[in-house]
Amino acid sequence: MICAGGDGTLNEVVNGLMQVEAERRPALGLIPSGTGTDFARGLGWPRTLDGVIEAIARGVERRIDAGMVTFHRAGQSLTRYFINVAGAGFDGDVSDVVNREGKRGGSLSYFLTVFRVLAGYENKHARVTLTAPDGSARVLEGRYNLIAVGNGQYFGGGMRISPNGDVSDGCFEAIVIEAMSRAEFALNFPKVYRGAHLSHPKVHAYRVTAAHIELLGDGQRMFVEAEGELFGEVPAGFRVIPGALRLVVPPGLLQSRR
């Protein structure tokens, strides 16, 4: 199966594939196009059409992980799958605006919307439970700007939110950003394009297999997004599904760890 489109299209294809029994699930090839191609960017995908065609023609299959997110929408608990980056908080609000207004302008659209949303954004009081690869749990409580769960590395049209994300290691890189003032966020925001934001004392990275987010206190809403698509709201849980998909990649890319 070949997916031609951006990250939103890829998300729809992944959700379709995950409905197929694992042993019958076809391999996936990519022709990146559309508003955002962050998943392909994180893999170092060929940038020309000829390069993409050659990658598919000469490519080899590699096992990659998928993620499952459970969230709430209209009073129901729902589940979706994702392949790249999911999150809750500021990124969810940005995705809400971008999706309502139409995905025109590509990366520039995301960049400009960030500052529009920032003007009225309120940090959220929440509890975040992170499950480490050894099964131990870490519980965080406080006020947060966003919590991102990275299988891949990039989101929002080129922001390297989880620079250590690895789609084939059986884990997520969870990025937890503590509450920041609007000025502090705006000043540090450009660093995320280089993946340099991890050096900030209010930005924390954890290697996890699952994460759960719940709000503390009334009167708050925290949107959940994945691949730039708005899914619903917190409470939300995220879980990695190791080796769930087979991806056709250029020879030498994503050397199998399984």
N, C-alpha and C positions, 0 to 999 in steps of 0.2 A: 504494500500500500504506500502511495506517495501523497504527501500533504504539501500543497502549494498555497502559501498564505503567510500571515503574520502569527503572532503568538496566540491571539484569540482563536483563530482558526485551528491552530495546533491543539489548543486546549479541547476544542470540540471533538477533534479526531481522537485524542487520547481518551476522552470519556467514552467514546464509542468502542475503542479497542478494549478498554477495561471491562466492558460488558461481555466480552468473548472469553470462553474458558482459556486458561493460561496456555495449555498445550496446543490450542488451535489458533492462538493469537498471531496474526501475520506480522512480519517485520515492517518497520516504518522507515520510509525515505523522506527527505526534506528538500523542498524548493523554497527557500525563505523569500518572502515578499510581504507587502502590506505595511501597516502603520509601525509595528514594532517587530523586530526579529531578534529579541534579546536572548532567547534560548540558543539559537544558532551562533550568535555573537560569542556567547560564553564557551562554545565548543571550538572556536577558531574555524568556523565553516568557511568554505570558499566564497569569495565575494562576487565572482562573475558567474554568469549563467553557464558558460562553458565549463567552468570549474565545478559547478554543482552537478551538471550532467555527467561529467567524468567521475565525480565522487559516487554518484548513484550507480553508474555502469561498472566501475571497478571496485566499488565499496565492499566492505566486509561487515558482518553483523556483530554488534557488541551489545551485551546486556546493560541496561541502564535502569535506575530506580525511578519509581513514581511516588507521588505523595497523595494522601487522601485527607480531605478536610471535611469536618462536620461542623455545621453552622446553623443559625436560626434565620428564618425568613417567614414573615406573615404568620407567626405563631407555630411554625412547624420546624422540626429538626430535619435537616437535609444533608446529603453527602455528595461531594464532587471529587474528582481526581485532578491532579495537576502534575506538570512535568518540570517546571522551571522554578518560579518563586511565588510564594503566597505570603500574605501578611494581613495585619489588622492595625488600624489606627490612621495615622496621617496618610499613608499610601492608599488606604481604602477610600478616604474622602476625596483624594485626587482622582482615583479611578471612577468614583461616582460622578464627578463633574465631567470628566473626559467622555464617559460613556453617554451621559445625558445630552451633551452638546455635539457629539459626533467626533470621530477620531480623524480630524483633519489636521494636517501640519506635522505629523510624525513626532519626532523627538522634541521639536520646538513647542508643539502643543503641550506635551507633558511638562516641559521646563516652565513655561509661562503659567500653567495651571497651578504648579507648586506654589508660586508666590501669591496667586489669588486666594488659594485655600488657606495659606499661612496667615493671611490677614485676619481671619476669623476663627482659626483653629484653637481648640482648648485641649490641653493634654489630659489623658485619661487615667483615673485611679483604678488600678487593676491588679489582679493576682495572676502570675504567670508560673506554670508548673512545667519544668523541663525534665525530660527523661534521658539520661545519659546512655551510651552504648552498653554499659555494664548493668543497666536496669535501675540504677539509683536515681532518686528524684531530687531536684533542686527547686525550691519554691521562692519566688521573688514577689514582693509586694511594694507598690509605690505608684508614682505618677509617671506615665510613659508617653512618649511621642509616637512611637510605632514599634511593633514586633514583626520582623520579617523572618520567614522560614525558607532558606535557600537550598534547593536541590541543585539548580544552576547558579550562575553568578550575577547576571544582569537583570534589571527590570527598568520600567519607565523610560524606555528609549535610550539606553546606554549608561544607566547608573549602575555601577559595580557594587551593589549593595552587599553581596556575600562573596567577597573575593576568594575565599577558600572553599567555596561550594564545589562539590565533585559529584557528578551524576551517577557514578558507579561505585561509590564507597559504602553504600548501605546506611548513610546518615544524612541529616540536614546540617547546615550551618545556620543556627538561630542567631539573629542580630536583634538585640534589645537596646533601644535608645531611650534613655531616661528623659524626663521632662526638660525642655529647653525653652528659654524665652524666644520670642519671635526674632529678635536681633541676633541672638546666639545661633539659632538655627540657620538664618539667612547667611551669616558669616561663614559657617562651616559647611553649608550645603554643597558648594562646588567640589569639595573633597571626595564626595561619593562617586563622582565620575571616574576618579582614579583609584578608587578602593582605598583611599587614604584616611577615611573617616574612622577606621578602627583604632587609630591612635588617640582619639578624643576620650577623655576620662568618663564621659557619660554614654559611651557606646561600648557594648559588651558583646562578645561572640562566644557561642557555646556549640559544641558538637553534640547533637542529640539525635534520637530516633523518634521522638514524639514531643509535642508541646500542647499545652492547654491554656486558654486565656479566658478569664471571667472578670467582669466589671465589679467593682466594690462601690456600693452607694447607688442611689437612684438618680434619675435625670440625665444619664449619659447614654450615648450611642457610639458604638465602635464598629465601623464597617470592615468586612472581610473581602479581600480580593485575591485573585490568582491569575497570572498571565495577563494582567491588566483588565480582567473582567470582574465586575462587581458580583459577588455571590450572595451575601446576606450580612448578618451581624453576629457579634459576640453574644453569648458564649460560643467558643469555637475550639475544636481540637484538630491537631495535625499529626499525621503518622506516616512514616516512610514505609514503602513496600519495595524491599530490595529486589533488584533484577526483574522487575515486573514487565519490562518491555524490551523488544529487540530493535535496535536502531542501526540502519545502514549508514556507515561512516567511511570517510576516505581511509585508505590503507595507512596504518601507523597511528591513527587518531584513536584515543580512548582504549589503550591497550587493556585487554580484559584482566580484571583482578579476581575473576571467579574460576 
